[in-house]
Structure formats: structure tokens, C-alpha cells
């Protein structure tokens, strides 16, 4: 006896363990063969019931009324063939193992039957193999059911997560939008107090009013950052063709003051077009360039942007000569509101890189940083190539 045979004869029958009894549907016209099959299954220890059918009509009726665990079908019957039972199973949308039990079947025919969906075949002259074939088919069916349940469960959780994310984004947008007007009033009146009563009250009053003005302005900036973060992916348009060279030109124009003040030099290769909304592409480059300028070292910022093709995607690199990032913080810097420095050292709320991550991942890419403290940083990210005739470097 082979190792495979020994292992399979000791395998538990999944359905039998769950339901207590199996039900077979036999497509067979020979009473003698029916008796041989039944005797062989009893001898193998199966607890089962079975129904014998000989026509397509009775086969369909039994399928719908009893829903068998396994179909055992003779390959040749007077008026139809066992493989036609497989076609009926497919039409009925049923995933039920079908094992051909036949007197003779050539190798080529057997292979063709398996390709069409038969689980296995057993020759009537070797029925001792039938229990093994049944156990294997039941185990495979059990694994398919488990996989389907897992896939359905995963799909359900993905949908729940997507719905939760949509709700959170909507909440963030509404909350931050509705907070702007009352906060604007607080900021305006505290600034008015500071201007009108500076020096007229005691020193502590001036200090407290200053704290209030600073806090209100900081909250305004925080709300604007939160709005920008929540809007990513919510204002999607039909335009999915972003020219990187044009996007960088717009980003540099938007940052002219910061570039001139810092003496930054930004260079880039001839870059491709990618499948991303142009406005978000500008925001992505602007945030990464702005990050490099903000976290500069003693030397003037030198920023270089390049890209290389990876088939259906492009791999971008934005390299700088700034203060760098410790490897232990390489993931933390992409988390919204996470800061590695005090506000006295560097301004901002820790939203820029979180927006970059959200933009990239929203378009099916990923973003990461390679850096060492004091050695600059290189931000890598991937984006899908544009289908509207990409401009290749």
C-alpha cells in the first residue's frame, strides 16, 4: 500500500463529522454495481444514505430535494453520460464533488474528464480505491468552503473598513469645516484685544492675551491641515493624467518665497506622466519639496527628483541634503500629527507627509524613506503609469 493510500484512508471525513451522515447520489443503471459500491463503502466505515437515479430528470429532482455530499456517476448509461451530470451541477450552481465510476476509461478520456471538472474517476474493477477518492474529494470540498468563507469574511471586513474610513473622513471634513467660523471669530477678537489693550493692562494680561492669540492661530492652521488631509480622495475627478514636470513647475511657483529665502536648488530629470489627479500630484511634490526645505541642514537645500520605470508603475525618488531621519522613526513620520521636533525648532503640525502617504496609497502606490541622521533623506514612492500616452523620460 502506498504512503498516499495509507494517509488518505485515515483522513477524517469533514462533512461526516459535521452532519453525522453522508448522502450519495448514484447515477447508475446496474443493480449489481450499486450493490458493490454500497458494500465497499460500508466496509470502509462510511455512515451514509444513497439514492440511485438513471435519467437527467430524476437526477435534477434529487439534486434539488436532497442536495447530496458526493455524486458517483457511471461514465456510460443507456440514454446519457455521467459527464452530463457535471454540466447539470454547473447549471444549478452547485459545488458538489463528482466521481466517475466506470468499467473502462482511457487515459486521454480520464484526463479530459478531470479538466472539465470531474473530481476523480474509479474503475469498477478497482472499487477499493473509491473510499480514498471520496475522502479526498470531501477534504478538497471542505478546503474550498473554508477558503470561500475566509474570502467572504475578508471582503466583508474590507467593506466595513472602507465604510468606516469614509465616515471618519466625512466627520473630519464636517467637523473641521464647521469649526472654522467660530475659531475665526476667536482669533479676530483676541488679536483685536492684543492691539487695543497692549500696555494698558498689566504685564500678565499682555502675556495671556498673547497665548490666546497664538493658540487660536495655531488651531486655525491645524484645522486647515486637517481639511487638506480629509479632502484627499474625496474630490476625485475623471482626469487621471498628471504630468510630473508641469506639477513640479507649479509646486515651485507656489513655494517661490520659501525657495528664495532658503537658497534651495531643486533639479529634476525629464519625468513621466502618471495616473493621478494633477492637483494631487502638485500637492504631493509640493509637500515633499517643502519638507526638504524645512528640515535643511547648515548648507542650502539641494533637492533632486528622479524616476525609473517599473513596467506599469514608476518609482520616484526625492533626495535632499537635510538633517535626515533616524531609521527608528521612518514609519512614524508618515503618521498624521506625529512630530519629531518641537514647534520652536520647526513649524508645522505633522500633516504634510501624512497627506503624501494618503495620496500615494489612494492611487495604489506606496511611499517610504531611506535616511540616516545628518546624511539627508531620500523619499521613494510609486505611482501607476498614465494610460493616456505617458511622456517617458
C-alpha positions in Angstrom: 0.0 0.0 0.0 1.4 3.5 -0.9 2.0 6.2 1.6 -0.7 8.3 -0.1 -3.2 5.5 0.3 -2.3 5.0 4.0 -2.7 8.7 4.7 -6.0 9.1 2.9 -7.6 6.1 4.5 -7.1 7.6 7.9 -8.3 11.1 7.0 -11.4 12.3 8.8 -14.4 13.0 6.6 -15.2 16.6 7.1 -18.9 16.5 6.2 -19.5 13.3 8.1 -18.0 14.8 11.2 -20.3 17.8 10.9 -23.6 16.2 9.8 -23.2 12.7 11.2 -24.1 11.1 7.9 -23.2 11.5 4.2 -25.6 11.3 1.4 -24.5 9.9 -2.0 -26.3 10.3 -5.3 -25.5 7.3 -7.6 -26.0 7.7 -11.3 -26.1 4.0 -12.2 -28.3 1.6 -14.1 -26.8 -1.7 -12.9 -28.2 -3.1 -9.6 -25.1 -5.3 -9.2 -22.8 -2.3 -9.4 -25.0 -0.4 -7.0 -24.7 -3.2 -4.5 -20.9 -3.5 -5.0 -20.5 0.3 -4.4 -22.7 0.2 -1.3 -20.9 -2.8 0.1 -17.5 -1.3 -0.5 -18.4 2.0 1.3 -19.9 0.2 4.3 -16.7 -1.9 4.6 -14.7 1.4 4.5 -16.6 2.7 7.5 -18.8 5.3 5.9 -22.1 6.2 7.6 -24.3 7.2 4.7 -27.5 7.0 2.7 -27.8 7.0 -1.0 -30.3 7.5 -3.9 -30.0 5.8 -7.3 -31.1 7.7 -10.4 -30.9 6.8 -14.1 -32.2 9.8 -16.0 -31.3 13.5 -16.1 -34.8 14.4 -14.9 -34.6 12.3 -11.8 -31.0 13.5 -11.2 -32.1 17.2 -11.2 -35.1 16.4 -9.0 -32.9 14.6 -6.4 -30.3 17.4 -6.6 -32.9 20.0 -5.6 -34.6 17.9 -3.0 -31.7 16.2 -1.1 -28.5 18.1 -2.0 -26.0 15.2 -1.9 -22.5 15.4 -0.5 -21.0 13.4 -3.4 -22.2 12.3 -6.8 -21.0 8.9 -8.1 -21.7 8.7 -11.8 -21.2 5.9 -14.3 -19.5 7.3 -17.4 -21.8 5.4 -19.8 -25.6 5.0 -19.4 -28.1 3.9 -22.0 -29.6 7.4 -22.5 -27.0 9.8 -21.2 -23.4 10.1 -19.8 -22.1 10.8 -16.4 -20.3 13.9 -17.6 -23.7 15.4 -18.4 -24.3 15.3 -14.7 -21.4 17.6 -14.3 -23.0 20.1 -16.7 -26.2 19.9 -14.7 -24.3 20.7 -11.5 -22.7 23.7 -13.2 -26.1 25.0 -14.4 -27.6 24.5 -10.9 -24.7 26.5 -9.4 -23.7 23.6 -7.1 -20.2 22.8 -5.9 -20.7 19.1 -5.3 -17.8 16.6 -6.0 -18.5 14.2 -8.9 -16.5 11.0 -9.1 -16.8 8.9 -12.2 -17.3 5.2 -11.5 -16.9 3.3 -14.8 -16.0 0.0 -16.3 -13.3 1.3 -18.6 -11.9 4.7 -19.3 -8.8 5.5 -21.4 -6.1 7.8 -20.0 -6.8 10.6 -22.5 -10.6 10.5 -21.7 -9.9 10.4 -18.0 -7.6 13.5 -18.2 -10.3 15.3 -20.3 -13.0 14.5 -17.7 -10.8 15.9 -14.9 -10.1 19.0 -16.9 -13.9 19.5 -17.4 -14.4 19.4 -13.6 -14.8 15.8 -12.5 -13.1 15.3 -9.1 -11.8 11.9 -9.8 -12.5 8.6 -11.5 -12.5 5.0 -10.2 -12.7 1.8 -12.3 -15.3 -0.7 -11.3 -12.7 -3.4 -11.2 -10.8 -1.4 -8.5 -13.6 -0.2 -6.2 -11.2 -0.5 -3.2 -9.9 2.9 -4.4 -13.4 4.5 -4.2 -13.3 5.4 -0.4 -9.9 7.1 -0.9 -11.3 9.1 -3.8 -14.4 10.1 -1.8 -12.3 11.1 1.3 -10.0 13.2 -1.0 -12.9 14.9 -2.7 -14.7 15.7 0.6 -11.4 17.1 2.0 -10.9 19.3 -1.1 -14.6 20.5 -0.9 -14.1 21.3 2.8 -11.0 23.4 2.0 -12.8 25.2 -0.8 -15.7 26.0 1.5 -13.2 27.3 4.2 -11.4 29.4 1.6 -14.7 30.8 0.3 -15.8 31.7 3.8 -12.5 33.3 4.5 -12.7 35.3 1.3 -16.2 36.4 2.0 -15.2 37.4 5.6 -12.2 39.3 4.3 -14.4 41.1 1.7 -16.9 42.0 4.3 -14.2 43.4 6.6 -12.6 45.3 3.8 -16.0 46.9 3.0 -16.6 47.7 6.7 -13.2 49.3 6.9 -13.7 51.3 3.8 -17.1 52.4 5.1 -15.6 53.3 8.4 -12.8 55.3 6.7 -15.4 57.2 4.6 -17.3 58.0 7.7 -14.2 59.2 9.5 -13.1 61.3 6.6 -16.6 62.8 6.3 -16.6 63.5 10.0 -13.2 65.1 9.9 -14.2 67.3 7.0 -17.5 68.4 8.5 -16.0 69.0 12.0 -13.0 71.0 10.7 -15.2 72.9 8.3 -17.8 73.9 10.9 -15.1 74.8 13.4 -13.5 77.4 11.1 -16.1 80.2 11.6 -16.2 80.3 15.4 -12.5 79.9 15.6 -12.0 82.8 13.1 -14.1 84.9 15.5 -12.0 83.9 18.5 -8.7 84.7 16.6 -10.0 88.0 15.3 -11.2 89.2 18.7 -8.1 88.1 20.6 -5.9 89.9 18.1 -8.1 93.0 18.5 -7.7 92.7 22.3 -3.9 92.4 21.8 -3.7 95.5 19.6 -6.1 97.7 21.6 -5.1 96.9 25.1 -1.3 96.2 24.8 0.5 98.0 27.5 -2.7 99.3 29.1 -3.2 96.3 31.4 -0.5 94.6 33.5 2.3 92.5 32.1 0.5 89.2 32.8 -2.6 90.3 30.8 -0.4 91.0 27.7 1.2 87.6 28.1 -2.2 85.8 28.5 -3.7 87.6 25.5 -0.6 86.6 23.5 -1.1 83.0 24.5 -4.7 83.2 23.4 -3.8 84.7 20.0 -1.0 82.1 19.4 -3.3 79.3 20.4 -6.2 80.5 18.1 -3.9 80.9 15.1 -2.3 77.5 15.7 -5.7 75.9 15.9 -6.7 77.6 12.6 -3.6 76.1 10.9 -4.4 72.7 12.4 -7.9 72.8 11.1 -6.7 73.8 7.6 -4.3 70.9 7.7 -7.0 68.5 8.8 -9.2 69.7 6.0 -6.5 69.2 3.4 -5.9 65.6 4.8 -9.6 64.7 4.8 -10.1 66.0 1.2 -7.6 63.6 -0.3 -9.7 61.1 -2.4 -13.0 62.9 -1.8 -12.9 65.3 -4.7 -11.9 62.7 -7.4 -12.3 63.8 -11.0 -12.2 62.0 -14.3 -8.8 63.3 -15.0 -6.2 60.6 -14.3 -3.3 62.0 -16.2 -0.8 64.1 -14.3 2.3 65.5 -15.9 5.1 65.4 -13.3 7.2 68.1 -15.0 4.3 70.5 -15.1 3.3 69.6 -11.5 6.8 70.4 -10.2 6.8 73.8 -12.0 3.5 74.7 -10.3 4.8 73.5 -6.9 8.0 75.5 -7.3 6.0 78.6 -8.2 3.8 78.2 -5.2 6.9 77.9 -3.0 8.9 80.7 -4.5 9.3 82.7 -1.3 10.5 79.7 0.8 12.9 78.7 -2.0 14.4 82.2 -2.3 14.6 82.6 1.5 16.4 79.2 2.0 18.5 79.4 -1.2 17.2 76.0 -2.2 18.1 74.4 -5.5 15.6 72.0 -7.0 16.5 69.9 -10.0 14.7 67.0 -11.7 15.0 64.7 -14.7 12.6 64.7 -17.5 9.7 62.9 -15.6 6.8 60.8 -16.9 3.1 61.2 -16.8 1.3 59.2 -14.1 -2.3 58.1 -13.5 -3.2 60.6 -10.8 -5.2 63.8 -10.5 -3.0 66.7 -11.4 -3.9 68.8 -8.4 -3.0 66.0 -6.0 0.3 65.5 -7.9 1.2 69.1 -7.3 0.3 68.7 -3.6 2.5 65.6 -3.4 5.6 67.2 -4.9 5.0 70.5 -3.0 4.8 68.7 0.4 7.9 66.7 -0.3 9.9 69.7 -1.5 8.6 71.8 1.4 9.6 69.0 3.8 13.2 69.0 2.4 13.4 72.8 2.7 12.0 72.9 6.2 14.3 70.2 7.6 17.5 71.6 6.0 21.0 71.5 7.5 23.6 74.2 7.6 24.0 74.2 3.8 21.4 75.5 1.4 18.9 72.8 0.5 19.8 70.7 -2.6 16.8 68.6 -3.8 16.8 66.2 -6.8 13.8 64.4 -8.2 14.1 61.4 -10.4 12.1 58.4 -11.6 12.6 55.0 -13.1 10.1 52.7 -14.9 8.9 49.5 -13.3 6.6 48.4 -16.0 3.1 49.5 -15.2 4.4 51.8 -12.4 7.0 54.5 -11.9 9.4 54.6 -8.9 10.2 58.2 -7.9 12.9 59.5 -5.6 13.1 62.9 -3.9 16.6 63.2 -2.4 17.8 66.1 -0.2 20.9 67.0 1.8 18.9 67.9 5.0 19.2 66.8 8.6 17.9 63.3 7.8 15.7 60.9 9.8 16.7 58.2 12.3 15.7 54.8 10.9 13.7 54.1 14.0 11.3 57.0 13.0 11.0 56.0 9.3 7.3 54.9 9.7 6.3 57.4 12.4 6.9 60.5 10.2 4.0 59.4 7.9 1.5 59.3 10.8 -0.7 62.4 11.0 0.1 64.9 13.7 3.3 63.0 14.6 6.3 65.3 15.2 9.9 64.6 15.9 10.8 68.1 16.8 9.4 70.9 18.9 7.5 73.8 17.3 10.3 76.1 18.5 12.7 74.1 16.3 10.4 73.5 13.3 7.0 74.8 12.5 4.0 72.8 11.3 1.6 70.2 12.6 3.0 66.9 11.2 0.4 66.6 8.4 2.4 67.1 5.2 3.9 63.7 4.9 0.7 62.0 6.1 -1.0 63.7 3.1 1.7 62.4 0.8 1.2 58.9 2.1 -2.6 59.2 1.7 -2.3 60.5 -1.9 0.2 57.8 -2.9 -1.8 54.9 -1.3 -5.1 56.2 -2.6 -3.6 55.6 -6.1 -2.3 52.1 -5.3 1.3 53.1 -4.6 3.5 53.1 -1.5 5.9 55.6 0.0 8.9 55.1 2.2 12.1 56.9 3.3 15.8 55.9 3.3 17.8 58.1 5.6 20.4 58.5 8.3 20.6 61.3 10.8 22.8 64.1 9.3 23.0 62.4 5.9 19.9 63.7 4.2 16.9 61.8 3.2 15.5 60.1 0.0 11.8 59.7 -0.2 10.7 56.9 -2.5 7.2 56.4 -3.8 5.4 54.5 -6.6 2.6 55.7 -8.8 0.8 53.9 -11.7 1.8 55.0 -15.2 -0.7 57.0 -17.1 -2.7 55.2 -19.8 -3.2 58.4 -21.7 0.1 58.2 -23.5 2.8 58.7 -20.8 5.6 61.1 -21.5 8.7 58.9 -21.0 11.9 60.3 -19.7 
